[in-house]
């Protein structure tokens, strides 16, 4: 939903998962190439699904994570907004955690006989640092308009699988 709203506002969209509105598919190579572009300050939005596959805290000292941290560190200067999700919030590398301005935990409010299912998003300042005692509640019927815009069933690639496919293509 956020990605689509960003697209409507005129931002260039990059995503590492299939979305069904204009965007540039995102892999590690083109993610890192964004930081090496000449100082491009045109507004860009990066959407990352399963962020810990790329920004994994268990690999924090490795070359890939250092390069990814360089990308996140340059994001503000290059007018890049980064939105990401993950099921394992403790696995996100500090390079991404440190630039996180707002984070959310989502849950579903159970369906009552007279009310539709509601998705509740609890808001935190920074990377789950301070509960802002705010929540956004969106009925399921409202969210349905966005379901057809992306495919959350398609697995995202990890750094390791991208390296393996890169090696295979270089051998060919």
N, C-alpha and C positions, 0 to 999 in steps of 0.2 A: 504494500500500500504506500509506504513512504517513497519507495523508488518511483512509483508511477506519479505521485504528486511532484516529486523533484523533476521528473521528465516534463510534466506539464508546465513547470516554471521555467523551462528552457535549459536545464542542465544536461550535459552529456552524461550518459549512464554507462557504467561498466558493471558486469555481473558475472560471478563464477557459477551461475546456475541458469537454466533456461527461463527467460521471462518473455512475455508475448507482447512487447511494445519495443520500439527502436532502442537498441543498445549495442555495445561492443562486448563480445564474450571476453571474459577475463580469465587468464591463466597467470602463473607466476611470472613468466617472461614479460607479458605486456603490463602486468602490475608494476614490475620494477622499471620498465621502460618509461612509465609515466613520470617517475622522479628524475629521469635523465633527459626529459624533453627540455628544450630551451624554455626559459621561465614562462610557462604558459599559465596565465591566470584566468583563463576562461573557466567558468564554474563547471565542476565535474562531481559526480557522485559515484562512489564505489560501493557495490552491494556484495557482501561476502556471506555465503551460507556455510555453516559448520567451520567457523573461523579457526578453531583449534587445530584443524588439519594443516593450516598454513602457519599460524601463529601459536605454536605449541610450546608451552613453558618448559616442557621436559627437554627441549632442544635449545635452550636459551643461548648457549655460547657458540652454537654452530654458525657457519658462514651465512646460511640462508636466513636465519633469524636476525643476524646483524644487518643484513641487507634489507629485510622487511622493516626493521626498526628505523633504518634510514628513510625508507618510504614514509612511514607514519610520522616521523619527525619533520618531514618536508611538506606534509599535507596542508597545513595551514597557509604556508607561503604560496602554494600552488592552487589554492581555492578548491581543495578536494574535501568533500564531506564523505565520511566512511560510516556505513551502517553494516552491522554484522549480527549474526546470531550464533548460538551454540547451545548444546545441551549440557556441556560440562564447563561451567563458568570458572572453575579453579584451574583449568588447563590453559587459559588464554595467556600468552606471553606478555610481559610487562610493557613491551614496546607498543602494543595495542591498548592495554589497560590504561597506560598513562595519558593517552590522548582522549580517552572516553569522557565525554561531558555529561551524558545522561545514560542510565541503564534501566532496563525494565525486567521484571519477572512476570510472566504471564501465567494465569490459571483460568479455569473455567468455573463459573458460578453454576452450580447444579440447576437443572431445569425444574421449575415448580409447575404444578398443573396449569396455572393461569399465565405463566410468563415464558418467553423464549430463553434459550440458552444465551448466556452473556459471557464474553471474554473480558477478563479484568487484567489490566496491566498496571502493576505497582511500580512507581517511579522512584529512582534513587539518583542522588547527585554523584557524579563521577562513576567510577567502576564499583558499584554497590557499596560506596563508602558511607553514605548517610541517607537513611530513609526520609524521603521528602513528604511522607504522609499524604501523597497524592496518588490517585489511581484513575485510570481511564477505563470506562466500561463501555463496551461496544456490543450490541446485540448480534447474534450470529447472522441474522438476515441482512444486517448492514455489511458485514464482512464478506458475504457471499459474492458481492460484485467484484471483489479482487481475486477470488480463488482461480479464475480462469486465466489470470495474467502470468502465472508462473507454475513450474512443475517441481514440487518439493519431494517427489518420489525419486527423481534422478539423483544418484549419488554424486557428491562432489569429489574431485580428485585430491589425493594427498600430495605433499611434496615428493614423496618417494615414488609414487606411481607416475608422476610427471617426469621425474628424472629418468625412470626406466623407459618410458615411451620416447623421451628425447634421445637416449642412447641408441635405441632401436632405429630411429629415423636417421641418425647420423651414420649408422653402419650401412644403411641401404643405399 
